Amino acid sequence: MTFGIFEEIERLIEYIPIDYDNNNNNLQGSDAKLAKGVSIDSQFYFEDIDGIATRLGIIGIMARKDTVVSFRDIVKLFNKFLKDATLEELVNKQRYKQLQQATNGASILPLRAVLFDFCLATLEGDILDAKLYLTHSLYLLGLHKRLHILLSVIVNELSAIREDRDVRELLTSIALITEPYNVDIYFDPNGAFFNKRYSIYLEELQKLTPVYKYVKVIT
């Protein structure tokens, strides 16, 4: 994976009509949602001056450099490239390195798990927890701002798109690259299995990789 590809994908969010609460600017888009009358499949034209559509392999070139893109297209592009991605490609790389140097890596796992926990909360449908973890991901990990907006839209439109296959694949793919090495904290203290959220994640993971085992060996 070449660093920078996700920044190009994230730029496409600028062409999707998104509404914000003007009284909530300090959270930098945490209230973002699709504009009235817009769905994740609504298509919008943009002039592909710098050839971003060609580089990303977007289908839908209408005439010359006029191209169409939808929110779903952006989600599917993320799904395509996340297969070989690392956390460093989704966050502020410099800030992430500074955290590693300041703590000798000691606190990176719990911070890394913030974005993982966001994905699990969203897959389960817990909007309040999802918003909390997403805000922490923005300020602690330095999550890319446009990616933060995209994920905020998903959270705020969750009632309509929670079961959408592409959206759930995106959340599962991000969870996969941010999953802590030690998942003991996700065991149900009252049982012998993982808790509900982690179990949902494993079910989604099996849909992406059917050979994936429910019992993971942590080394």
Secondary structure as UniProt FT lines:
FT   TURN            3..4
FT   HELIX           5..11
FT   HELIX           12..15
FT   STRAND          18..19
FT   HELIX           22..27
FT   TURN            30..31
FT   STRAND          33..34
FT   TURN            36..37
FT   TURN            40..41
FT   STRAND          43..47
FT   TURN            49..50
FT   HELIX           52..56
FT   STRAND          61..63
FT   TURN            64..65
FT   STRAND          66..70
FT   HELIX           71..82
FT   TURN            83..84
FT   HELIX           87..89
FT   HELIX           93..103
FT   TURN            104..107
FT   HELIX           108..124
FT   HELIX           127..136
FT   HELIX           137..141
FT   HELIX           145..156
FT   HELIX           158..161
FT   TURN            162..163
FT   HELIX           165..178
FT   HELIX           184..186
FT   TURN            189..190
FT   HELIX           196..208
FT   TURN            210..211
//
